[in-house]
Amino acid sequence: MGRFARLNFASYLNLSMKTFLTCSALALAAAVPVAAQVGGAAVIFLQIEPDSRAAGMGNTGVAMADNANAIFWNPANLAGQRGAEFGFTHSEWLPELDAGLSYEYAVGKYNVPKVGTFGAHLTYLNLGKHTWTDNDGQELGEFKSYDLSAGLSFGRKITRGLSAGVGMRYIYSNLAPGVTVEGQETQAGTALAADFGLRYASQPFKLGKINTTFQAGANLANFGPTIRYSKGGATADGGDSGDPIPTNLRFGWATTFNFDEFNSLTIANDFNKALYRVEVPRNDSGAVIGTRTVDSPFKALFSSWKPLDVDLNVNDGKYEPTSVGALEQLTIGVGAEYWYNRLFAMRTGYFYENPNNGNRQFMTFGAGLRYNIVGVDFSYIYAIQEESPLANTLRLSLLVNFLR
């Protein structure tokens, strides 16, 4: 279910207020700019950035991720990586809501010489324990909600400077299965999704007297069919009753300046565009006059670039949509990272989303340590908007490189 569909689903089941806040917060702030589309995407936990390093740089990683976490940012970045590595990230998610959410991410990679680098990941978002009540407020029991994803990736060099990568993941979304809503029994949603990535890395060159490298990357993530939370497979008119998964196009660049053997600085810039399309026909007063439509994944690669009509004041009793163009639908991240002797790093960044398309705007800060085979990174979000559920979000990541 998408953004508003998930909220309606909670009210149909008469779930606790904690469940309602959980679904609302995830839809509004966790991952993708869903505010622009009625219905939006489901399983948006797939867009939560797991890597504390790139998260501390304004969520930039499509061109620069150089460890096992490349699986999330761009599987093509796995190419050229050596050895075996394991990583883990933990975050108390959306702490400002005090809803008991937590995010866990485990990742690993292994290089096979002359073949390429393989990777695997497991993502778990704990949505907490909730109380199910009837229309009279009587408690009927408790249940747990969670989202889970597991997948494999592979990256390989094509030429000296160009690399390609692919990935596949299985998605399991357990919100509140086994309940009958409007004559249909709910179920856990399942889906498969694919990733495709490219990366270009230049050979070192001189910029003045500074040794410099340049990288550029692009990643089509979470490309796949809809996910369904009921046993019905189609609408009465033959349409798709499911909800799109958050297919996303990420592209960007990174430049590293190696001033000397001890000091280096990386500047990175990522752009994101959601590639799904959900429409609900309405009349001039805002009343729904037809069936919701969900474009197929292939069609959405093109249709998602069309302008969106968004009602920014849904509570004023009027329907006055604002048109949001393709450029306004992009999110932008910029970041910087300073390393001293490849042992200690300081990071900062800025993330921007258009006010008509979700309005997430925040600063990020982070630091990293490397000692022998162990690396530790953390990141912190400083929200610019008031009462943002993302405010004060901390991530802590651990990396262990077993073989070099």
C-alpha atoms as a printed R data frame, in Angstrom:
    type eleno elety resid chain resno       x       y       z
1   ATOM     1    CA   MET     A     1   0.000   0.000   0.000
2   ATOM     2    CA   GLY     A     2   1.143   3.498  -0.724
3   ATOM     3    CA   ARG     A     3   1.247   6.517   1.515
4   ATOM     4    CA   PHE     A     4  -2.448   7.276   1.941
5   ATOM     5    CA   ALA     A     5  -3.499   3.691   1.335
6   ATOM     6    CA   ARG     A     6  -1.407   2.546   4.286
7   ATOM     7    CA   LEU     A     7  -2.976   5.154   6.537
8   ATOM     8    CA   ASN     A     8  -6.463   4.121   5.485
9   ATOM     9    CA   PHE     A     9  -5.500   0.484   6.023
10  ATOM    10    CA   ALA     A    10  -4.572   1.285   9.612
11  ATOM    11    CA   SER     A    11  -7.880   2.994  10.265
12  ATOM    12    CA   TYR     A    12  -9.827   0.107   8.709
13  ATOM    13    CA   LEU     A    13  -8.170  -2.280  11.152
14  ATOM    14    CA   ASN     A    14  -8.679   0.050  14.110
15  ATOM    15    CA   LEU     A    15  -5.017  -0.222  14.984
16  ATOM    16    CA   SER     A    16  -3.397   1.597  17.846
17  ATOM    17    CA   MET     A    17  -2.321   5.221  17.450
18  ATOM    18    CA   LYS     A    18   1.261   4.011  17.592
19  ATOM    19    CA   THR     A    19   0.725   2.020  14.395
20  ATOM    20    CA   PHE     A    20  -0.873   5.033  12.731
21  ATOM    21    CA   LEU     A    21   2.067   7.253  13.634
22  ATOM    22    CA   THR     A    22   4.501   4.619  12.481
23  ATOM    23    CA   CYS     A    23   2.985   4.323   9.011
24  ATOM    24    CA   SER     A    24   2.564   8.103   8.731
25  ATOM    25    CA   ALA     A    25   6.144   8.846   9.702
26  ATOM    26    CA   LEU     A    26   7.612   6.280   7.355
27  ATOM    27    CA   ALA     A    27   5.568   7.579   4.465
28  ATOM    28    CA   LEU     A    28   6.348  11.223   5.140
29  ATOM    29    CA   ALA     A    29  10.015  11.070   5.990
30  ATOM    30    CA   ALA     A    30  11.795   7.768   5.816
31  ATOM    31    CA   ALA     A    31  12.983   7.440   2.304
32  ATOM    32    CA   VAL     A    32  11.419   8.778  -0.858
33  ATOM    33    CA   PRO     A    33   9.464  11.842  -1.985
34  ATOM    34    CA   VAL     A    34   6.060  10.148  -1.872
35  ATOM    35    CA   ALA     A    35   4.095  13.258  -0.947
36  ATOM    36    CA   ALA     A    36   3.718  14.167  -4.596
37  ATOM    37    CA   GLN     A    37   1.755  11.067  -5.531
38  ATOM    38    CA   VAL     A    38  -1.595  10.010  -4.220
39  ATOM    39    CA   GLY     A    39  -1.155   6.421  -3.120
40  ATOM    40    CA   GLY     A    40   2.626   6.668  -3.419
41  ATOM    41    CA   ALA     A    41   4.890   3.663  -3.073
42  ATOM    42    CA   ALA     A    42   4.951   0.819  -0.594
43  ATOM    43    CA   VAL     A    43   7.998  -0.671   1.228
44  ATOM    44    CA   ILE     A    44   9.751   2.682   1.289
45  ATOM    45    CA   PHE     A    45  12.189   1.249   3.832
46  ATOM    46    CA   LEU     A    46  14.168   0.161   0.747
47  ATOM    47    CA   GLN     A    47  15.209   3.799   0.343
48  ATOM    48    CA   ILE     A    48  16.642   4.272   3.833
49  ATOM    49    CA   GLU     A    49  20.348   4.895   3.380
50  ATOM    50    CA   PRO     A    50  22.184   2.227   5.400
51  ATOM    51    CA   ASP     A    51  25.737   3.499   5.063
52  ATOM    52    CA   SER     A    52  26.798   5.952   7.781
53  ATOM    53    CA   ARG     A    53  29.690   7.160   5.656
54  ATOM    54    CA   ALA     A    54  27.615   8.369   2.693
55  ATOM    55    CA   ALA     A    55  24.721   9.345   4.986
56  ATOM    56    CA   GLY     A    56  27.089  11.753   6.736
57  ATOM    57    CA   MET     A    57  27.784  13.350   3.343
58  ATOM    58    CA   GLY     A    58  24.229  14.374   2.506
59  ATOM    59    CA   ASN     A    59  23.267  10.904   1.235
60  ATOM    60    CA   THR     A    60  25.793  10.830  -1.597
61  ATOM    61    CA   GLY     A    61  27.279   7.508  -2.653
62  ATOM    62    CA   VAL     A    62  26.374   6.533  -6.196
63  ATOM    63    CA   ALA     A    63  29.857   7.356  -7.511
64  ATOM    64    CA   MET     A    64  32.066   7.034  -4.418
65  ATOM    65    CA   ALA     A    65  30.899   4.048  -2.317
66  ATOM    66    CA   ASP     A    66  34.012   1.856  -2.131
67  ATOM    67    CA   ASN     A    67  33.134  -0.840   0.399
68  ATOM    68    CA   ALA     A    68  30.466  -3.516   0.855
69  ATOM    69    CA   ASN     A    69  27.794  -0.821   1.236
70  ATOM    70    CA   ALA     A    70  28.147  -0.165  -2.500
71  ATOM    71    CA   ILE     A    71  25.353  -2.737  -2.839
72  ATOM    72    CA   PHE     A    72  22.857  -0.043  -1.809
73  ATOM    73    CA   TRP     A    73  24.318   2.948  -3.629
74  ATOM    74    CA   ASN     A    74  25.425   1.340  -6.890
75  ATOM    75    CA   PRO     A    75  26.343  -2.342  -7.442
76  ATOM    76    CA   ALA     A    76  28.805  -1.253 -10.129
77  ATOM    77    CA   ASN     A    77  30.960   0.160  -7.315
78  ATOM    78    CA   LEU     A    78  31.647  -3.418  -6.192
79  ATOM    79    CA   ALA     A    79  33.857  -3.838  -9.259
80  ATOM    80    CA   GLY     A    80  37.543  -3.555  -8.421
81  ATOM    81    CA   GLN     A    81  37.030  -4.054  -4.689
82  ATOM    82    CA   ARG     A    82  39.285  -6.705  -3.208
83  ATOM    83    CA   GLY     A    83  39.110  -9.156  -0.334
84  ATOM    84    CA   ALA     A    84  36.179 -10.044   1.882
85  ATOM    85    CA   GLU     A    85  34.279  -7.603   4.075
86  ATOM    86    CA   PHE     A    86  31.349  -7.636   6.476
87  ATOM    87    CA   GLY     A    87  29.398  -4.614   7.636
88  ATOM    88    CA   PHE     A    88  26.544  -3.805  10.011
89  ATOM    89    CA   THR     A    89  24.485  -0.649  10.539
90  ATOM    90    CA   HIS     A    90  22.076   0.110  13.393
91  ATOM    91    CA   SER     A    91  19.767   3.071  13.875
92  ATOM    92    CA   GLU     A    92  16.921   3.952  16.218
93  ATOM    93    CA   TRP     A    93  14.742   5.171  13.377
94  ATOM    94    CA   LEU     A    94  12.779   8.446  13.612
95  ATOM    95    CA   PRO     A    95  13.589   8.956  17.309
96  ATOM    96    CA   GLU     A    96  11.542  12.158  17.527
97  ATOM    97    CA   LEU     A    97   8.338  10.077  17.321
98  ATOM    98    CA   ASP     A    98   9.321   7.763  20.186
99  ATOM    99    CA   ALA     A    99   7.522   4.956  18.330
100 ATOM   100    CA   GLY     A   100  10.065   2.212  19.012
101 ATOM   101    CA   LEU     A   101  11.233   1.852  15.411
102 ATOM   102    CA   SER     A   102  14.656   0.394  14.680
103 ATOM   103    CA   TYR     A   103  16.630  -0.231  11.504
104 ATOM   104    CA   GLU     A   104  19.208  -2.986  10.997
105 ATOM   105    CA   TYR     A   105  21.352  -3.633   7.934
106 ATOM   106    CA   ALA     A   106  23.918  -6.388   7.402
107 ATOM   107    CA   VAL     A   107  26.076  -6.538   4.287
108 ATOM   108    CA   GLY     A   108  29.004  -8.532   2.973
109 ATOM   109    CA   LYS     A   109  31.206  -8.776  -0.115
110 ATOM   110    CA   TYR     A   110  33.692 -11.260  -1.534
111 ATOM   111    CA   ASN     A   111  36.024 -10.756  -4.489
112 ATOM   112    CA   VAL     A   112  36.764 -13.596  -6.891
113 ATOM   113    CA   PRO     A   113  39.918 -12.708  -8.861
114 ATOM   114    CA   LYS     A   114  39.382 -12.356 -12.622
115 ATOM   115    CA   VAL     A   115  35.627 -12.808 -12.137
116 ATOM   116    CA   GLY     A   116  34.290  -9.884 -10.097
117 ATOM   117    CA   THR     A   117  32.979  -8.996  -6.653
118 ATOM   118    CA   PHE     A   118  29.874 -10.576  -5.142
119 ATOM   119    CA   GLY     A   119  27.787  -8.991  -2.408
120 ATOM   120    CA   ALA     A   120  24.850  -9.877  -0.182
121 ATOM   121    CA   HIS     A   121  22.662  -7.877   2.183
122 ATOM   122    CA   LEU     A   122  19.864  -8.233   4.721
123 ATOM   123    CA   THR     A   123  17.664  -5.267   5.730
124 ATOM   124    CA   TYR     A   124  15.216  -5.306   8.639
125 ATOM   125    CA   LEU     A   125  12.941  -2.480   9.768
126 ATOM   126    CA   ASN     A   126  11.178  -3.173  13.067
127 ATOM   127    CA   LEU     A   127   7.816  -1.398  13.157
128 ATOM   128    CA   GLY     A   128   7.087  -2.460  16.714
129 ATOM   129    CA   LYS     A   129   4.324  -4.305  18.545
130 ATOM   130    CA   HIS     A   130   0.763  -3.015  18.169
131 ATOM   131    CA   THR     A   131  -2.681  -3.593  19.604
132 ATOM   132    CA   TRP     A   132  -5.593  -4.554  17.390
133 ATOM   133    CA   THR     A   133  -9.010  -3.347  18.585
134 ATOM   134    CA   ASP     A   134 -12.574  -3.538  17.299
135 ATOM   135    CA   ASN     A   135 -14.892  -0.606  16.560
136 ATOM   136    CA   ASP     A   136 -15.805  -0.363  20.249
137 ATOM   137    CA   GLY     A   137 -12.208  -0.138  21.367
138 ATOM   138    CA   GLN     A   138 -12.063  -3.647  22.756
139 ATOM   139    CA   GLU     A   139  -8.626  -5.192  22.491
140 ATOM   140    CA   LEU     A   140  -8.506  -8.230  20.223
141 ATOM   141    CA   GLY     A   141  -4.824  -9.027  20.539
142 ATOM   142    CA   GLU     A   142  -1.352  -7.875  19.650
143 ATOM   143    CA   PHE     A   143   0.763  -8.268  16.551
144 ATOM   144    CA   LYS     A   144   4.209  -7.276  15.304
145 ATOM   145    CA   SER     A   145   4.914  -5.367  12.106
146 ATOM   146    CA   TYR     A   146   8.158  -5.369  10.170
147 ATOM   147    CA   ASP     A   147   9.702  -5.015   6.714
148 ATOM   148    CA   LEU     A   148  12.450  -7.330   5.475
149 ATOM   149    CA   SER     A   149  14.643  -7.491   2.395
150 ATOM   150    CA   ALA     A   150  17.454  -9.841   1.341
151 ATOM   151    CA   GLY     A   151  19.462  -9.793  -1.861
152 ATOM   152    CA   LEU     A   152  22.570 -10.558  -3.901
153 ATOM   153    CA   SER     A   153  24.663  -8.256  -6.086
154 ATOM   154    CA   PHE     A   154  27.582  -8.517  -8.480
155 ATOM   155    CA   GLY     A   155  29.978  -5.945  -9.931
156 ATOM   156    CA   ARG     A   156  32.641  -6.308 -12.611
157 ATOM   157    CA   LYS     A   157  34.921  -4.049 -14.625
158 ATOM   158    CA   ILE     A   158  34.058  -3.784 -18.309
159 ATOM   159    CA   THR     A   159  36.995  -1.628 -19.361
160 ATOM   160    CA   ARG     A   160  39.796   0.043 -17.446
161 ATOM   161    CA   GLY     A   161  37.560   2.895 -16.348
162 ATOM   162    CA   LEU     A   162  34.013   1.556 -16.775
163 ATOM   163    CA   SER     A   163  32.253  -0.889 -14.435
164 ATOM   164    CA   ALA     A   164  28.793  -2.456 -14.366
165 ATOM   165    CA   GLY     A   165  26.758  -4.075 -11.618
166 ATOM   166    CA   VAL     A   166  23.463  -5.883 -11.081
167 ATOM   167    CA   GLY     A   167  21.485  -6.938  -8.053
168 ATOM   168    CA   MET     A   168  18.332  -8.811  -7.072
169 ATOM   169    CA   ARG     A   169  16.374  -8.632  -3.814
170 ATOM   170    CA   TYR     A   170  13.411 -10.363  -2.209
171 ATOM   171    CA   ILE     A   171  11.021  -8.139  -0.251
172 ATOM   172    CA   TYR     A   172   8.717  -9.247   2.576
173 ATOM   173    CA   SER     A   173   6.448  -6.660   4.201
174 ATOM   174    CA   ASN     A   174   4.521  -7.909   7.234
175 ATOM   175    CA   LEU     A   175   2.190  -5.110   8.372
176 ATOM   176    CA   ALA     A   176  -0.959  -6.835   9.684
177 ATOM   177    CA   PRO     A   177  -1.729 -10.067   7.789
178 ATOM   178    CA   GLY     A   178  -4.651 -12.418   8.331
179 ATOM   179    CA   VAL     A   179  -7.348  -9.762   8.842
180 ATOM   180    CA   THR     A   180 -10.451  -9.394   6.679
181 ATOM   181    CA   VAL     A   181 -10.955  -5.848   5.396
182 ATOM   182    CA   GLU     A   182 -13.966  -5.038   3.178
183 ATOM   183    CA   GLY     A   183 -14.357  -8.691   2.277
184 ATOM   184    CA   GLN     A   184 -10.678  -9.298   1.464
185 ATOM   185    CA   GLU     A   185  -8.188 -11.043   3.703
186 ATOM   186    CA   THR     A   186  -4.966  -9.118   4.200
187 ATOM   187    CA   GLN     A   187  -1.593 -10.778   3.805
188 ATOM   188    CA   ALA     A   188   2.078  -9.995   4.017
189 ATOM   189    CA   GLY     A   189   3.256  -8.358   0.808
190 ATOM   190    CA   THR     A   190   6.051  -9.967  -1.201
191 ATOM   191    CA   ALA     A   191   7.930  -8.821  -4.295
192 ATOM   192    CA   LEU     A   192  11.155  -9.156  -6.249
193 ATOM   193    CA   ALA     A   193  13.219  -6.191  -7.408
194 ATOM   194    CA   ALA     A   194  16.344  -5.668  -9.495
195 ATOM   195    CA   ASP     A   195  19.168  -3.106  -9.531
196 ATOM   196    CA   PHE     A   196  21.303  -2.022 -12.505
197 ATOM   197    CA   GLY     A   197  24.357   0.216 -12.171
198 ATOM   198    CA   LEU     A   198  27.198   1.815 -14.133
199 ATOM   199    CA   ARG     A   199  30.277   3.640 -12.894
200 ATOM   200    CA   TYR     A   200  33.119   5.503 -14.568
201 ATOM   201    CA   ALA     A   201  36.375   6.155 -12.716
202 ATOM   202    CA   SER     A   202  39.146   8.227 -14.254
203 ATOM   203    CA   GLN     A   203  42.817   7.524 -13.955
204 ATOM   204    CA   PRO     A   204  44.609   9.893 -11.534
205 ATOM   205    CA   PHE     A   205  45.413  13.256 -13.092
206 ATOM   206    CA   LYS     A   206  46.989  16.518 -11.997
207 ATOM   207    CA   LEU     A   207  44.822  19.505 -11.144
208 ATOM   208    CA   GLY     A   208  47.500  22.076 -10.685
209 ATOM   209    CA   LYS     A   209  49.849  20.212  -8.383
210 ATOM   210    CA   ILE     A   210  47.094  18.138  -6.753
211 ATOM   211    CA   ASN     A   211  46.615  14.464  -7.606
212 ATOM   212    CA   THR     A   212  42.927  14.151  -8.532
213 ATOM   213    CA   THR     A   213  40.469  11.430  -9.486
214 ATOM   214    CA   PHE     A   214  36.949  11.766 -10.858
215 ATOM   215    CA   GLN     A   215  34.071   9.255 -10.676
216 ATOM   216    CA   ALA     A   216  30.541   9.288 -12.066
217 ATOM   217    CA   GLY     A   217  27.790   6.738 -11.498
218 ATOM   218    CA   ALA     A   218  24.157   5.868 -12.133
219 ATOM   219    CA   ASN     A   219  21.916   3.271 -10.501
220 ATOM   220    CA   LEU     A   220  18.379   2.120 -11.287
221 ATOM   221    CA   ALA     A   221  17.242   0.580  -8.004
222 ATOM   222    CA   ASN     A   222  14.201  -1.451  -6.926
223 ATOM   223    CA   PHE     A   223  12.907  -2.085 -10.430
224 ATOM   224    CA   GLY     A   224  10.082  -4.588 -10.246
225 ATOM   225    CA   PRO     A   225   6.334  -5.327 -10.127
226 ATOM   226    CA   THR     A   226   3.807  -4.080  -7.604
227 ATOM   227    CA   ILE     A   227   3.378  -5.504  -4.138
228 ATOM   228    CA   ARG     A   228  -0.039  -6.552  -2.784
229 ATOM   229    CA   TYR     A   229  -1.403  -6.687   0.769
230 ATOM   230    CA   SER     A   230  -4.610  -8.535  -0.087
231 ATOM   231    CA   LYS     A   231  -5.389 -11.726  -1.950
232 ATOM   232    CA   GLY     A   232  -7.145  -9.879  -4.779
233 ATOM   233    CA   GLY     A   233  -4.911  -9.574  -7.837
234 ATOM   234    CA   ALA     A   234  -6.780  -7.004  -9.926
235 ATOM   235    CA   THR     A   235  -9.428  -4.302  -9.722
236 ATOM   236    CA   ALA     A   236 -12.940  -4.755 -11.076
237 ATOM   237    CA   ASP     A   237 -11.968  -3.113 -14.378
238 ATOM   238    CA   GLY     A   238  -8.857  -5.253 -14.791
239 ATOM   239    CA   GLY     A   239  -6.377  -2.753 -13.340
240 ATOM   240    CA   ASP     A   240  -3.561  -3.505 -10.932
241 ATOM   241    CA   SER     A   241  -4.713  -3.620  -7.277
242 ATOM   242    CA   GLY     A   242  -1.136  -3.551  -5.979
243 ATOM   243    CA   ASP     A   243   1.123  -0.679  -5.018
244 ATOM   244    CA   PRO     A   244   4.438   0.189  -6.687
245 ATOM   245    CA   ILE     A   245   7.710  -0.473  -4.970
246 ATOM   246    CA   PRO     A   246  10.002   2.598  -4.784
247 ATOM   247    CA   THR     A   247  11.856   2.336  -8.090
248 ATOM   248    CA   ASN     A   248  14.510   5.037  -8.021
249 ATOM   249    CA   LEU     A   249  17.078   6.525 -10.397
250 ATOM   250    CA   ARG     A   250  20.203   7.794  -8.669
251 ATOM   251    CA   PHE     A   251  23.016   9.507 -10.549
252 ATOM   252    CA   GLY     A   252  25.920  11.721  -9.567
253 ATOM   253    CA   TRP     A   253  29.638  12.337  -9.363
254 ATOM   254    CA   ALA     A   254  32.514  12.553  -6.904
255 ATOM   255    CA   THR     A   255  35.955  14.130  -7.094
256 ATOM   256    CA   THR     A   256  38.834  13.328  -4.745
257 ATOM   257    CA   PHE     A   257  41.796  15.643  -4.188
258 ATOM   258    CA   ASN     A   258  44.874  13.958  -2.713
259 ATOM   259    CA   PHE     A   259  46.894  16.901  -1.413
260 ATOM   260    CA   ASP     A   260  49.714  14.726  -0.090
261 ATOM   261    CA   GLU     A   261  50.206  11.282   1.421
262 ATOM   262    CA   PHE     A   262  48.282  12.293   4.569
263 ATOM   263    CA   ASN     A   263  45.462  14.629   3.489
264 ATOM   264    CA   SER     A   264  42.620  14.123   1.015
265 ATOM   265    CA   LEU     A   265  39.253  15.731   0.330
266 ATOM   266    CA   THR     A   266  36.271  14.286  -1.569
267 ATOM   267    CA   ILE     A   267  33.357  16.345  -2.898
268 ATOM   268    CA   ALA     A   268  30.258  14.385  -3.976
269 ATOM   269    CA   ASN     A   269  26.874  15.200  -5.489
270 ATOM   270    CA   ASP     A   270  23.891  12.834  -5.954
271 ATOM   271    CA   PHE     A   271  20.519  13.324  -7.641
272 ATOM   272    CA   ASN     A   272  17.466  11.079  -7.159
273 ATOM   273    CA   LYS     A   273  14.243  10.667  -9.130
274 ATOM   274    CA   ALA     A   274  11.369   8.386  -8.124
275 ATOM   275    CA   LEU     A   275  10.309   6.275 -11.125
276 ATOM   276    CA   TYR     A   276   6.786   5.154 -10.279
277 ATOM   277    CA   ARG     A   277   3.444   6.657 -11.204
278 ATOM   278    CA   VAL     A   278   0.138   6.413  -9.323
279 ATOM   279    CA   GLU     A   279  -2.898   8.483 -10.276
280 ATOM   280    CA   VAL     A   280  -6.375   8.897  -8.780
281 ATOM   281    CA   PRO     A   281  -8.859  10.777 -10.984
282 ATOM   282    CA   ARG     A   282 -10.670  13.601  -9.197
283 ATOM   283    CA   ASN     A   283 -13.175  16.287 -10.119
284 ATOM   284    CA   ASP     A   284 -12.766  19.999  -9.454
285 ATOM   285    CA   SER     A   285 -13.906  19.613  -5.852
286 ATOM   286    CA   GLY     A   286 -11.368  16.876  -5.173
287 ATOM   287    CA   ALA     A   287 -13.810  13.958  -5.031
288 ATOM   288    CA   VAL     A   288 -12.539  10.668  -6.446
289 ATOM   289    CA   ILE     A   289 -14.383   9.944  -9.707
290 ATOM   290    CA   GLY     A   290 -12.604   6.841 -10.967
291 ATOM   291    CA   THR     A   291 -10.276   3.972 -10.255
292 ATOM   292    CA   ARG     A   292  -6.719   4.459  -9.100
293 ATOM   293    CA   THR     A   293  -4.194   3.523 -11.794
294 ATOM   294    CA   VAL     A   294  -0.664   2.228 -11.310
295 ATOM   295    CA   ASP     A   295   1.697   2.360 -14.288
296 ATOM   296    CA   SER     A   296   3.712  -0.761 -15.037
297 ATOM   297    CA   PRO     A   297   7.429  -0.601 -14.122
298 ATOM   298    CA   PHE     A   298   8.456  -0.201 -17.768
299 ATOM   299    CA   LYS     A   299   5.857   2.466 -18.504
300 ATOM   300    CA   ALA     A   300   6.759   4.363 -15.336
301 ATOM   301    CA   LEU     A   301  10.357   4.752 -16.546
302 ATOM   302    CA   PHE     A   302   8.899   7.408 -18.864
303 ATOM   303    CA   SER     A   303   5.550   8.468 -17.383
304 ATOM   304    CA   SER     A   304   7.097   9.317 -13.993
305 ATOM   305    CA   TRP     A   305   8.828  12.318 -15.583
306 ATOM   306    CA   LYS     A   306   5.490  14.003 -16.295
307 ATOM   307    CA   PRO     A   307   4.312  16.829 -13.999
308 ATOM   308    CA   LEU     A   308   2.383  15.799 -10.887
309 ATOM   309    CA   ASP     A   309  -0.684  17.538  -9.475
310 ATOM   310    CA   VAL     A   310  -0.328  17.898  -5.705
311 ATOM   311    CA   ASP     A   311  -2.810  19.368  -3.241
312 ATOM   312    CA   LEU     A   312  -0.537  20.970  -0.645
313 ATOM   313    CA   ASN     A   313  -3.403  21.932   1.692
314 ATOM   314    CA   VAL     A   314  -5.355  18.705   2.051
315 ATOM   315    CA   ASN     A   315  -7.031  19.804   5.281
316 ATOM   316    CA   ASP     A   316  -8.573  23.075   4.104
317 ATOM   317    CA   GLY     A   317 -11.640  21.475   2.492
318 ATOM   318    CA   LYS     A   318 -10.659  22.631  -0.990
319 ATOM   319    CA   TYR     A   319  -8.927  20.959  -3.920
320 ATOM   320    CA   GLU     A   320  -6.337  23.330  -5.343
321 ATOM   321    CA   PRO     A   321  -3.581  21.214  -6.930
322 ATOM   322    CA   THR     A   322  -0.111  22.525  -7.646
323 ATOM   323    CA   SER     A   323   1.794  21.225 -10.661
324 ATOM   324    CA   VAL     A   324   5.216  19.765  -9.783
325 ATOM   325    CA   GLY     A   325   7.545  19.464 -12.775
326 ATOM   326    CA   ALA     A   326  10.200  16.826 -13.393
327 ATOM   327    CA   LEU     A   327  13.084  18.958 -12.095
328 ATOM   328    CA   GLU     A   328  11.124  19.781  -8.933
329 ATOM   329    CA   GLN     A   329  10.721  16.035  -8.343
330 ATOM   330    CA   LEU     A   330  14.489  15.559  -8.036
331 ATOM   331    CA   THR     A   331  16.168  15.380  -4.653
332 ATOM   332    CA   ILE     A   332  19.708  16.700  -4.356
333 ATOM   333    CA   GLY     A   333  22.486  15.702  -1.982
334 ATOM   334    CA   VAL     A   334  25.903  17.308  -1.697
335 ATOM   335    CA   GLY     A   335  28.666  16.309   0.681
336 ATOM   336    CA   ALA     A   336  32.325  16.547   1.616
337 ATOM   337    CA   GLU     A   337  34.713  14.153   3.324
338 ATOM   338    CA   TYR     A   338  38.183  14.881   4.697
339 ATOM   339    CA   TRP     A   339  40.599  12.046   5.509
340 ATOM   340    CA   TYR     A   340  43.800  12.257   7.510
341 ATOM   341    CA   ASN     A   341  46.219   9.436   6.718
342 ATOM   342    CA   ARG     A   342  43.243   7.188   5.811
343 ATOM   343    CA   LEU     A   343  42.738   6.730   9.557
344 ATOM   344    CA   PHE     A   344  40.321   9.485  10.575
345 ATOM   345    CA   ALA     A   345  37.560  11.194   8.581
346 ATOM   346    CA   MET     A   346  35.259  14.166   9.089
347 ATOM   347    CA   ARG     A   347  32.122  14.555   6.952
348 ATOM   348    CA   THR     A   348  29.278  16.948   6.308
349 ATOM   349    CA   GLY     A   349  26.523  17.405   3.731
350 ATOM   350    CA   TYR     A   350  23.189  18.886   2.770
351 ATOM   351    CA   PHE     A   351  20.045  17.192   1.426
352 ATOM   352    CA   TYR     A   352  17.319  19.119  -0.416
353 ATOM   353    CA   GLU     A   353  13.818  18.191  -1.553
354 ATOM   354    CA   ASN     A   354  11.460  20.708  -3.155
355 ATOM   355    CA   PRO     A   355   8.795  22.062  -0.737
356 ATOM   356    CA   ASN     A   356   6.085  20.953  -3.191
357 ATOM   357    CA   ASN     A   357   7.464  17.415  -3.300
358 ATOM   358    CA   GLY     A   358   7.986  16.393   0.317
359 ATOM   359    CA   ASN     A   359  10.109  19.261   1.667
360 ATOM   360    CA   ARG     A   360  12.826  17.217   3.380
361 ATOM   361    CA   GLN     A   361  15.756  19.534   4.023
362 ATOM   362    CA   PHE     A   362  18.514  18.704   6.447
363 ATOM   363    CA   MET     A   363  22.202  18.966   7.223
364 ATOM   364    CA   THR     A   364  24.250  15.851   7.886
365 ATOM   365    CA   PHE     A   365  27.419  15.343   9.900
366 ATOM   366    CA   GLY     A   366  29.621  12.340  10.423
367 ATOM   367    CA   ALA     A   367  33.000  10.893  11.265
368 ATOM   368    CA   GLY     A   368  34.921   7.696  10.621
369 ATOM   369    CA   LEU     A   369  37.815   5.696  12.046
370 ATOM   370    CA   ARG     A   370  39.920   2.996  10.404
371 ATOM   371    CA   TYR     A   371  42.310   0.787  12.336
372 ATOM   372    CA   ASN     A   372  43.821  -2.375  10.926
373 ATOM   373    CA   ILE     A   373  40.870  -4.406   9.578
374 ATOM   374    CA   VAL     A   374  38.129  -2.518  11.460
375 ATOM   375    CA   GLY     A   375  36.236   0.593  10.401
376 ATOM   376    CA   VAL     A   376  33.612   2.523  12.373
377 ATOM   377    CA   ASP     A   377  31.407   5.312  10.976
378 ATOM   378    CA   PHE     A   378  28.564   7.353  12.387
379 ATOM   379    CA   SER     A   379  26.251  10.003  10.965
380 ATOM   380    CA   TYR     A   380  23.802  12.524  12.405
381 ATOM   381    CA   ILE     A   381  20.874  14.392  10.844
382 ATOM   382    CA   TYR     A   382  20.175  18.005  11.765
383 ATOM   383    CA   ALA     A   383  16.715  18.792  10.347
384 ATOM   384    CA   ILE     A   384  16.132  22.298   9.009
385 ATOM   385    CA   GLN     A   385  12.322  22.041   9.170
386 ATOM   386    CA   GLU     A   386  10.593  22.303  12.511
387 ATOM   387    CA   GLU     A   387   9.189  19.085  14.036
388 ATOM   388    CA   SER     A   388  10.785  16.875  11.399
389 ATOM   389    CA   PRO     A   389  10.579  13.181  12.363
390 ATOM   390    CA   LEU     A   390  14.064  12.745  10.878
391 ATOM   391    CA   ALA     A   391  15.620  15.165  13.371
392 ATOM   392    CA   ASN     A   392  18.438  13.796  15.522
393 ATOM   393    CA   THR     A   393  18.581  10.481  13.656
394 ATOM   394    CA   LEU     A   394  21.881   8.687  14.358
395 ATOM   395    CA   ARG     A   395  23.389   5.815  12.374
396 ATOM   396    CA   LEU     A   396  26.309   3.685  13.505
397 ATOM   397    CA   SER     A   397  28.100   1.401  11.038
398 ATOM   398    CA   LEU     A   398  30.792  -1.219  11.538
399 ATOM   399    CA   LEU     A   399  33.018  -2.664   8.773
400 ATOM   400    CA   VAL     A   400  35.434  -5.562   9.115
401 ATOM   401    CA   ASN     A   401  37.735  -6.377   6.192
402 ATOM   402    CA   PHE     A   402  38.859  -9.993   6.582
403 ATOM   403    CA   LEU     A   403  40.996 -10.285   3.451
404 ATOM   404    CA   ARG     A   404  42.825  -7.548   1.629
